Amino acid sequence: MKVILDCDPGHDDVFAILLAAASQEIELLGITTVMGNSYLQNTSKNARAVLDFFGIEKPVFAGCSKPLIRNTIIASHIHGPTGLDGAKLPPPRHSIEKMHAIDYIAQCANKYNNLILVPTGPLTNIALFILRYPFLTGKISSIVLMGGGIFHGNITPTAEFNIFADPEAAKIVFNSDIPIVMAPLDLTHQVVVSSKEINTIRRLSDKFNLLADMFVYLQNTCKDEITSTGGIALHDPCPIMYLIHPEIFEINEYKVDIEIKGELTYGQTVVDVLNVTNNKPNAKVLTKVDSELFLKIFFNKMKVLTSY
């Protein structure tokens, strides 16, 4: 599978990057970045620093620094001023590529017939690709994203952060003709990294010890989402895990649209669970996962990187 990971690192984006890089089932073509968990300068630097730290030779292309219409919001209350607070990564050794992320996606779409886009941040880059290169959207086999929520949000009562950060972009993506797989909060909250798993990460190698410190940081900033076991939801690796092991997920097809006018519901993913609109489904929505098997596979993949 030829994959571009579009992300906004962000702690959990780091583990999505590592899982993709460690999975032989995936040919990770490159990383594109967007504002979201932090400003674009930080998310791009963070992506490059993580790849260099683990010796992963993949290019990074910076994308959009602001949403299509709404004012920029970032999640510094969760991820800190740098986007990766909690552990200090060495400065990146390689530079960010000069080509814009949207043009890189177009270049790859023009080259391959089965390109998969995996956005784990706001959908600004993906929406602008669709608007700027509509003649290439047929070359995208699927968009497998982390975002939205069926029954609740995490930045407002109804909206999940990635969608809320650029609802207009999300609406363009969900109303495109590209097949979509959506990993919502309802799914990602089933994959919980507890103190036990953090210690497992810490034992993998000195490099992972640094990343374990990031999870400890999140335990202090994600208290509103923290589980009764003190665990942290592992959001962004979920789309990657779906690509390599779809059999561990339960999937339902729904019509999904994005609210862009509501005073209380701006940014909500409106999921027609009961099909009251009789509209044709436009997204495969991941609803359940074998979380125990997920973590087992995840840690086995992480061990691959200890030899890098």
SEBASE-188607 format. One record per residue (C-alpha): residue number from 1; x, y, z. Coordinates in steps of 0.02 Angstrom, whole numbers, plus 50000, padded with zeros to 5 digits. Example, Ala and Ser with C-alpha at 12.3 -4.5 7.8 and 13.67 -1.06 7.14 Angstrom:
k,X,Y,Z
1,50615,49775,50390
2,50684,49947,50357
//
This chain:
k,X,Y,Z
1,50000,50000,50000
2,50069,50168,49948
3,50030,50292,50087
4,50053,50476,50125
5,50030,50516,50309
6,49960,50692,50331
7,49983,50742,50513
8,50009,50877,50644
9,50133,50806,50772
10,50071,50803,50913
11,50114,50659,51027
12,49999,50525,50956
13,50046,50575,50778
14,50223,50520,50822
15,50163,50343,50854
16,50063,50345,50692
17,50224,50392,50601
18,50322,50254,50688
19,50187,50122,50659
20,50180,50165,50473
21,50370,50162,50458
22,50382,49994,50548
23,50248,49908,50443
24,50310,49813,50291
25,50131,49809,50227
26,50146,49996,50195
27,50258,50094,50079
28,50264,50260,50169
29,50301,50382,50028
30,50316,50535,50137
31,50246,50643,50276
32,50143,50799,50245
33,50110,50919,50387
34,49972,51040,50435
35,49935,51156,50579
36,49832,51080,50717
37,49908,51015,50877
38,50032,51158,50855
39,50078,51287,50725
40,50143,51225,50557
41,50323,51272,50594
42,50318,51159,50747
43,50223,51014,50671
44,50342,51008,50522
45,50495,51018,50633
46,50425,50884,50748
47,50392,50764,50605
48,50566,50789,50537
49,50646,50771,50708
50,50556,50607,50745
51,50606,50531,50578
52,50787,50583,50603
53,50790,50522,50783
54,50737,50348,50728
55,50841,50347,50569
56,50689,50339,50455
57,50731,50406,50283
58,50568,50484,50227
59,50536,50662,50162
60,50429,50791,50252
61,50326,50919,50156
62,50248,51067,50248
63,50069,51109,50203
64,49939,51233,50262
65,49974,51350,50407
66,49793,51404,50432
67,49617,51338,50401
68,49515,51378,50246
69,49399,51502,50331
70,49394,51493,50520
71,49520,51566,50639
72,49668,51456,50681
73,49659,51355,50841
74,49795,51243,50910
75,49798,51115,51050
76,49939,51185,51155
77,49834,51149,51310
78,49862,50963,51270
79,50026,50954,51176
80,50118,51104,51248
81,50196,51254,51158
82,50308,51146,51048
83,50176,51016,51005
84,50288,50880,51080
85,50318,50937,51258
86,50370,50810,51388
87,50531,50751,51308
88,50665,50844,51213
89,50704,50774,51042
90,50871,50819,50963
91,50859,50949,50824
92,50819,50875,50653
93,50968,50836,50542
94,50876,50852,50377
95,50777,50996,50304
96,50593,51009,50262
97,50565,50987,50074
98,50531,51144,49973
99,50381,51076,49880
100,50212,51115,49959
101,50121,50967,50035
102,49972,50985,49917
103,50084,50980,49764
104,50175,50828,49834
105,50009,50737,49857
106,49967,50782,49676
107,50136,50721,49615
108,50110,50553,49699
109,49929,50541,49641
110,49987,50573,49463
111,50117,50435,49479
112,50014,50300,49565
113,49837,50236,49538
114,49809,50171,49715
115,49872,50309,49830
116,49803,50307,50007
117,49796,50468,50108
118,49799,50451,50297
119,49757,50617,50383
120,49775,50620,50572
121,49754,50808,50591
122,49642,50944,50518
123,49590,50907,50339
124,49649,51070,50262
125,49785,50994,50152
126,49669,50859,50088
127,49528,50981,50049
128,49643,51098,49955
129,49714,50952,49856
130,49536,50908,49805
131,49499,51089,49755
132,49663,51120,49663
133,49680,50950,49579
134,49503,50884,49549
135,49563,50786,49397
136,49675,50681,49513
137,49549,50633,49646
138,49508,50474,49551
139,49687,50417,49580
140,49658,50415,49769
141,49599,50242,49819
142,49544,50298,49993
143,49560,50425,50132
144,49581,50338,50300
145,49568,50471,50434
146,49567,50497,50620
147,49435,50624,50661
148,49257,50658,50714
149,49145,50574,50839
150,48980,50483,50825
151,48906,50527,50994
152,49022,50658,51070
153,49166,50778,51042
154,49323,50823,51137
155,49347,51008,51100
156,49161,51051,51115
157,49021,50937,51174
158,48986,50889,50993
159,49147,50919,50895
160,49312,50824,50888
161,49469,50932,50875
162,49532,50883,50702
163,49364,50921,50621
164,49331,51076,50728
165,49501,51148,50678
166,49440,51161,50497
167,49257,51107,50475
168,49244,51184,50302
169,49389,51078,50242
170,49313,50923,50321
171,49148,50956,50232
172,49238,50963,50064
173,49324,50798,50101
174,49169,50706,50159
175,49069,50770,50010
176,49201,50716,49885
177,49187,50555,49786
178,49342,50480,49868
179,49307,50326,49976
180,49326,50371,50160
181,49365,50268,50314
182,49338,50363,50477
183,49413,50321,50646
184,49309,50426,50768
185,49334,50460,50952
186,49210,50322,50991
187,49336,50200,50917
188,49501,50279,50970
189,49447,50291,51152
190,49444,50100,51153
191,49633,50094,51126
192,49706,50145,51293
193,49888,50160,51341
194,49902,50142,51530
195,50052,50158,51644
196,50086,49974,51609
197,50100,50005,51423
198,50204,50162,51451
199,50328,50056,51549
200,50328,49931,51406
201,50373,50072,51286
202,50508,50130,51405
203,50590,49959,51405
204,50603,49947,51216
205,50758,50058,51203
206,50831,50223,51261
207,50747,50307,51113
208,50576,50244,51166
209,50612,50295,51344
210,50609,50474,51280
211,50441,50445,51197
212,50372,50365,51354
213,50405,50531,51439
214,50287,50610,51312
215,50147,50494,51369
216,50179,50541,51549
217,50160,50722,51496
218,49993,50680,51414
219,49932,50597,51572
220,49941,50768,51654
221,49862,50867,51510
222,49724,50747,51455
223,49636,50730,51622
224,49467,50765,51541
225,49489,50614,51426
226,49588,50503,51543
227,49511,50335,51584
228,49479,50259,51754
229,49641,50161,51734
230,49742,50319,51706
231,49765,50276,51523
232,49782,50387,51371
233,49686,50356,51209
234,49801,50311,51065
235,49706,50407,50930
236,49814,50430,50778
237,49889,50256,50752
238,49713,50188,50727
239,49700,50225,50539
240,49870,50146,50510
241,49821,49992,50610
242,49662,49978,50507
243,49765,49974,50347
244,49878,49833,50406
245,49751,49734,50510
246,49572,49778,50459
247,49511,49612,50528
248,49525,49673,50709
249,49398,49813,50679
250,49209,49817,50666
251,49146,49932,50528
252,48980,50013,50487
253,48938,50116,50333
254,48852,50282,50368
255,48812,50446,50286
256,48926,50574,50370
257,48919,50762,50348
258,48997,50910,50437
259,48901,51049,50525
260,48973,51219,50478
261,48831,51337,50532
262,48770,51278,50702
263,48798,51391,50851
264,48818,51245,50970
265,48867,51110,50845
266,48996,51194,50732
267,49121,51062,50678
268,49013,50914,50725
269,49023,50756,50619
270,48840,50716,50591
271,48832,50528,50575
272,48665,50458,50516
273,48671,50301,50623
274,48487,50258,50599
275,48483,50309,50415
276,48340,50431,50446
277,48389,50531,50291
278,48393,50381,50175
279,48553,50452,50100
280,48682,50336,50027
281,48826,50304,50149
282,48986,50398,50106
283,49102,50330,50241
284,49154,50169,50323
285,49155,50209,50508
286,49261,50106,50626
287,49154,50070,50779
288,49243,49934,50879
289,49418,49861,50893
290,49501,49718,50982
291,49605,49834,51090
292,49709,49695,51168
293,49762,49630,50998
294,49788,49809,50937
295,49916,49843,51074
296,50001,49675,51049
297,50026,49711,50863
298,50075,49891,50900
299,50215,49843,51020
300,50279,49707,50905
301,50292,49838,50768
302,50380,49959,50884
303,50512,49826,50921
304,50556,49829,50737
305,50615,50008,50756
306,50735,49967,50897
307,50855,49900,50766
308,50856,50062,50667
//
